């Protein structure tokens, strides 16, 4: 796996939303770290393995400054790295998975190399430091893409309705029905706003959908990719939405077309998400990746699971075949 290529692609997407040269500097440090590693292998220059760590440290510090500016919305200028680290950690700015990688790199590589000037690193340690920092950078950029997409879309107005009766009907809907009803409007709005570029990644989709739901249903609580535990295993659904006693899971799938057996392929995982989130119902939303049709129609399938007392609703682009609600026993 060429991790640097993956990171470059993510940075290209993020840079299109948040201009700046800082992210390119992060990649440059990673490239130099790799060059030190391969040179050390080729020439037996073991000191270069220590140079690898110093370069990965620069990449680590650089991405933290970029994250501080975007995620915390604060100016990193004149801030020491340790101050930025402390703020991001104390204020729980990172998502749980990012936090784990942050602590791992900081504890195993950055702190020892910064505070112990007589320390020298081996080939294995240099290799592990590259893997550690590239993992951290890649997953953190995902969170930054999501945040940038949310910021761009947070000014989106509430979905337009035709008349006062429709407004009243929407307000009285149960949360499951209300979200299901609004999702096709989200697709239409995205096609109107971005007819050429569309939505390139799942993180952009999650960020923009977060802003849309927040704007359209401001009274609900939105958890994005919460880290949940059920029977000793961890799960991270895209969204958990709550309003009073109502609590639903929303999972998003980017697809060129409606997967043939989506309600069979994903239903088991969705049931685990529901149990982990202590929710009774969930929605799977299929967002088309190749359609330029602003008037794309959507179908709904409602699947009930009486044994588990759960309801799943599948919202997906119409393929010409009319679907109906079905029940699973």
N, C-alpha and C positions, 0 to 999 in steps of 0.2 A: 504494500500500500504506500503510495507516494503522498505522505501527509502534508508536505509543503505545497503540493499542487492543490490539495483540498483546501488548505488555509488560504492560498492565493485566490481561489474562486470565491470563497466566502468574503474575503476582504474586498474583492471587486464589487460584490453586491452591496456590502455595507458602505463602501466609499461612494456608491451612487446615491445613497441616501444621506450620508454624513460626510461631506468633503473634508479632506485633511491628509497630511503626509505622515502622520504618526504611525498609522498601521503599516505603511510601506517600510518604515524603519524597523518595525518588529520583525517583519519577514526577512529583512536584510540581516539582522542579527542571527536569525535561525539558519540562514544560508551559510553565514560565516562559521557558525558553530559546527555545521556538518562538514564544511571544508577542513576545519581543524581536525575533526575526527578522522576523516579519510587520509589526511596527510600523515597523521600520527601512525595510522595503520601501515601506510606505505613506507615510511622512513624510519619507523621505530623511535620517533621523537616523542617520548612519553610525556614531556612537559606540555605538549599540545592537548593532551586529554584534560589537563587543568584549564587550559584556555577555552575548551569547549564549555565548561561550567560558567566561566566568566561571561561568555557570549549568551548563553541561555539565561543568565541572570539579567542581562540587558534587555532581552526579549520579554522576560517576566515583568521587569519594572516598566517597560514601555507599554505593554498591554494593560497594566494596572492604571497607568495615567489616562489611557484612552477610555477605560471603563469608568474611572472616576468622573471624567467629563460627561460621558453619555448616560450612564446608569444613575449616578448620584447627582448629576446636573450641577457639578461644581468645577471651578477652574483649578487645574492641577499646577498652574504656574506658581513658583515660589514655595511649593509644597515638597517636603522631603518624602522619600519613598516610604519610610516607616510610618509617617503620618497618614499617608494614603492607605496603606495596608490596615492600619488600626481603624480608620474610619469605615472602610469597606467591611471589615470583620465585625466591628462593634454594632454597626447598623444593619447587619444582615442583608447587605445589598445583593449578594450572590445567591443564586438558586442552590439548593442542597448539593446537587452533583458538582457544580462549579466550586462550591465551598470545599468539598472533599479534595478536589484536585489542587486547589489553592493551598490548603494546609499541607498537603503532601509535598508539593514542590518547595514551599517555604521552609518546612521542617527539615527535609532531607538534603536539600541542595543550597538554597539561597543563604540561610542562616549560618550553616557551617563554613561555607566559602567566604562569607563576609566577615565573620568574627574570628576565624582561625587562619591567620596568614601563613602558617607553616604547613597547612594542609595541602596534600597533593592527591589528585584523583586518578583512578585506574581506567582502563579501557571500558570495563563493564559499567563503572559508575558514570562515565561520560555518555555511554550508550543509553543508560537509564535516565539520565538527566534530559537528554534530547526527547525521549519518549514522553517523559513527564511534562515537560514544558509545552511540547506541541499538543498534547492532549488538553492541557489547561487552556492554551490559546484558542484551540479549535472550538471547544465547548463554550468558552466565554464569548467568543464572537457570535455563536448562535444566540446567546442571550442578548447581545448587543443588537443584532439584526432584528430580533423580536421587539426590543424596546424602541429602536428607530422607527420601525413600521407602526408601532402603537402611537408614537409621538406625531407622525405624519397624519395619521387618521383620526386623532383624538378630537379634531375640530369637526368631524362629520356630524351633520345634523341628524336628528331623529328621523326614522323612516317616515316618508310622507304617506298619509292615508287619504281616502277619497272624501269622507264626510264624518260628521260627528258620531253617527251610529257606528261606523267602523272603528273610530277611536274608542268608543265605549266598549265595543266588543273585544278589542285588543286588550284593554285594561282589565277586563274581567276574566280573561283566559287563564287557565292554570299555567304554571311556568313552563312545563314540558311543551304544551301546545303553542304557547307564545313564542318560544325560541324556535321551534320547528317552523312556525308560520313566517318568521322574519328571515330565516337563513337564505331563501331564494332572493330576497331583496338585497342581501349583502352581495351575492354574486353579481346581480345586475348593476349595483353601484360600483363594484370593482371594475367591471367591464366598461362602464362609462368613464371612470376616472383614469384607467390605465388600459386603453384599447390596444396598445402596441406591446408594452413591456409585460403586462399582466402581473402575476405573482410568481416569482421564480423559485422560492423555497418554502418549505413548510413553516419555517420560523417567521417569514414575512406574513404568511397566511394567518398564523396564530396571533401575531401582533396586531394586524389590521382587523381581524375578527374580534379580538379583545376590545379594541376601541369602538367598533360598531355596536357590540352588545352593551358596552358601558354607556354609549350615547343613547341607544334605543330603549334600554331598560335600566335606567339609572338607579332604581331602587334595589337591585339585586347585588349580592356579594359575589365577586368573581375571584376564583383561585386558578392561577395559570400553572400547569404542570406541577401540582403539589406532589410531594413525595409521601406516599401512603404505604402503610404496612398491613398485610393481611396474612394470617397463618404463617408468620415468619418470613414472608417474601415482600419485596418492595415493588410498588407500582407507581407510575407517573402518568395519569391520563392528561389529555391536553387541557381540559377545563373541568372544574367542579363549580356549579352555579347554585346559589342558595337564595331563597326568599322565604322568610318565616320558617314554617315547617317543611317547605318544599326544598328538595335537594336533588339535583340531576348531574349526570356526567355527560360531557360533550366531547366527542372524539372526532377529529378532522382527518380526512384522507384526500390527498391530491391524486387525481387519476385522469387519464385521457378519456376513459369511458367508464360506465358503470360496471364494476367487477361482477362477473356472472353469479358467483356464490358468496357475495359479501356477507349476507346475514348468516351464513354457515361458517365462514372463515373467521369472522371477528366476534361472533356472539359469545363464545366462551371467554375471550379476553375481556369483553365488555362486562360480563357478569362478574368477573373477578374485580374489575374496576368498581362496579357498583357496590359490591360487598366491602371493599377496602374503603370506599368513600362514605359508606353507610347511606347510600342513596337507593331509592326505589325504582328510578327510571333513568334512561339515558338516550342520547341521540348520536347517531353516526352521520356525519355530513360529508358527502362526496363533492369535492370542488373540482370542476373540469379544468384540465391543464392545457387543452389544445383548442378549445372552442372560442371563437370570436363572436358568437351570437349573443348580443346584448339582451335578447328576449328569450334566452334559454328557459324552457319550462322544466319544472321539477315535479317528481313524483314522491310519494311517501308510502313507506311500508311500516305498519305498526305490528310488532311481534310481542305477544304476551307469553310469559313463562309462569303459569299458575303455581307450579311447585315452589318456585323461588319468590313469587309475588313481585316480579320485575316486569317492566315494560321497556322495550327498545323501539325507537323510531329511526328508520333509515330515510334520509333525505338525499335524493340523488338525481342527476340530470335525466330527463325523459329520453327514452330510446325508441319510442313509438309503441311500445307495449304497455298497456295500462295495468298498473299494479294495484292490488287491494290489500287491506289489512288482513293479516293471517295470525293464527294462534298456534303456539307450540304447547303440547301437553307434556 
